[in-house]
Amino acid sequence: MKPYINRYPECDYKGRTRALNDAMELLQGKWKVLIIAVLCCRGQKRFSELQQEVEGISAKMLTRELQALELNLLVSRTVCSTKPVTVRYEITPYGKTLEKIVFQLMDWGQEHRRHIMASTQPVNS
């Protein structure tokens, strides 16, 4: 094993890892990043539309995740005075700052899938 060499000596390693931990804690779980991705890509959505777009999420879990995202100022909730009352969710300008990261994760995920699929192809002799 090679010794650790700090490639970024100007980097405040402890401060940055704490910040990374904060970000990971905020976005942890199966659903939050998917919800953010839907709202970044598709714009404002009603609750039922979000539930359809985020495949497999229950109404209870979607409610919980939206509340957490709203509490952290990433998503806004607007109650419309319609009959029946409708609620719309959208990414906030602050939440939009995650858009580039989410799209990079999507790109990486596609590339990873291709890489894994290519490496599991049988080799013809």
Secondary structure, 3 states (H helix, E strand, C coil): CCCCCCCCCCCCHHHHHHHHHHHHHHHCCCCHHHHHHHHHHHCCEEHHHHHHHCCCCCHHHHHHHHHHHHHCCCEEEEEECCCCCEEEEEECHHHHCCHHHHHHHHHHHHHHHHHHHHHCCCCCC
